[in-house]
Structures are given as C-alpha cells and as structure tokens.
Amino acid sequence: MCPPAPAIVTEGLTKRYSGVSAIADLDLTVPRGSVFGFLGPNGAGKTSTIRILTTLTTPTSGTARVAGESVADRAAVVEHIGFLPEEPPLYDELTGREQLEYVAGLRGHEDWGRVESLLDRFDLDEDADRRVETYSKGMKQKLGLVQALLHDPDVLFLDEPTSGLDPRAARTVRDTISEVAAAETTVFLSTHILPVVEELADTVGVLYDGDLVAEGTPAELTEGVETGSTLEDVFLDVTSEQPDAR
Ligand SMILES: Nc1ncnc2c1ncn2[C@@H]1O[C@H](COP(=O)(O)OP(=O)(O)OP(=O)(O)O)[C@@H](O)[C@H]1O
C-alpha cells in the first residue's frame, strides 16, 4: 500500500514583494496527522508562507500542495483547511452562535448539530447567545478556533494562537490543539512561544530570512548540541547571522 500523501508539500516556494524576498526556494514536507511547529524570527517569512498555503496570496514561483490539492486551486484547498489568523475574523455585533452559524452557512456546511456540539466541547455553550464584543480575548480565540474547525478540516493553520492569552486561556487553546491533533487533523502551528512548540509539535521547522535552516523533531534538534539545551538555544543558534544570509 502507498503511504498517504503528506498534508503539506512545498517545492522551491518563493515569494517576493516588489524586490523584497520573503521566502526563498522553500522545500517543506509536513506528514499527515502531525503537529508542525513553524518557527522563525520576525520577518523570517512565516506569515507569507501561511498566506500562500491558505491561498490568500500566490507564490512568485515554486509549487505547494495542501491535502493533496495545489494551492493554485483555491476552491479545492479551502474545503480541506481551517485557518485561525492572529486576529480571529469575528463580527462583534453577532452572538457566538450566530457567528458560527454564519460561517457554517457561507461554507455550505449548515450542520447546526455540529455547531452545538463544538460549542459544548469548547465550553462556549453558556456564552453562545452573548455578542462577540462582550467576549474576552481568550473566548474570542476559542471561538475563532471553533470557527476554523467547523467543517472538520484535514489541515488546521494556526498563527500565534496563544499570543496575548492569560495562562488559563492559553492552556485551553493548547489542550484544544492536542485534541484536534489526536483526531488525525494536521496542525501547522506558527508561534514565537517556544515552550508551546516543545509541548505540542511532532516536528519543527525553523525559518530564517526565507530559508528553512533547521528541521526535525524537538528531540533531534536539541540532540547534538550541548547537554541540557532547549529549543530556545537551538532557535537562537540557527537564527543568528548565517554565513550565506541574504
Ligand atoms: N505585503 C507586503 N509587502 C511588502 N513586503 C512584505 C509584505 N508582507 C511581508 N513583507 C516582507 O516580507 C518579509 C517576510 O515577512 P512575513 O510577514 O512573512 O514574516 P513573519 O515571519 O511572519 O514575521 P513576523 O513574525 O514578524 O510576523 C519581511 O521582510 C516583510 O517586511
């Protein structure tokens, strides 16, 4: 039997914005059902990569496939993906439940039973009839996560899902990510919070100046460097000035 196709494959992926190189010749493979921690300093090209993989922008050159579909085929890719950007796209004037029903309707997945079960699963049912504008940041983040999961995507993209959350809300979001990953969904997790990656990621990729400068399991990355090294030590090491940096 053939092994299943990877959840994400990029080959020679390149993005330039009027002369500025954001990603350069990126080759990336993310196996199905894994949590991929996508790290890199500010300006490394993480958001640009996520925007290409979620079909919000097009590459300058190279190819990318998500859940087996080319990112050139937007309609095919969006069926398979969920995306929680740093600021969840929510309407303040809707209630939590209306927000989810609205998005489910837009996607043509008018499965109100699923909306209710997700509200229940993420402890949002008691607040579901309150307007989003009254929600705390943590509740908005949870609602954004539920919204990204409504159509049971194969690949979930998360951009800084725990930033700005208090420890309890961040824990809830981390637990949710673990739960989603346990249910065979591939999670592409971009964050600056390294302990979150250490806790959740099966594989880590470190982007620096548009290039992948390290890739492996957290254990592989910390092996071979000084005993007791953490992912933070590895991150700081591989993202210091590279000899061939542009
Ligand atoms: N729309 C744009 N127009 C011009 N340059 C851009 C645009 N978007 C990103 N860039 C540039 O591309 C490079 C990569 O940016 P990107 O936002 O992808 O990095 P990032 O790793 O997500 O950074 P951060 O962690 O700060 O969010 C940067 O030099 C940035 O200034």
The ligand as a Gaussian input file, in Angstrom:
#p B3LYP/6-31G(d) Opt

LIG

0 1
 N        2.644000      42.876000       1.665000
 C        3.964000      43.029000       1.761000
 N        4.622000      43.948000       1.018000
 C        5.962000      44.088000       1.100000
 N        6.761000      43.347000       1.903000
 C        6.164000      42.416000       2.662000
 C        4.743000      42.209000       2.646000
 N        4.455000      41.198000       3.520000
 C        5.632000      40.810000       4.053000
 N        6.656000      41.539000       3.548000
 C        8.090000      41.381000       3.864000
 O        8.411000      40.005000       3.690000
 C        9.305000      39.569000       4.731000
 C        8.667000      38.376000       5.468000
 O        7.506000      38.852000       6.180000
 P        6.476000      37.886000       6.928000
 O        5.379000      38.750000       7.448000
 O        6.149000      36.770000       6.034000
 O        7.391000      37.363000       8.130000
 P        6.984000      36.687000       9.519000
 O        7.986000      35.605000       9.742000
 O        5.555000      36.312000       9.527000
 O        7.220000      37.853000      10.569000
 P        6.504000      38.138000      11.995000
 O        6.977000      37.073000      12.929000
 O        7.074000      39.492000      12.351000
 O        5.033000      38.174000      11.775000
 C        9.570000      40.791000       5.595000
 O       10.765000      41.380000       5.125000
 C        8.387000      41.681000       5.326000
 O        8.734000      43.038000       5.500000

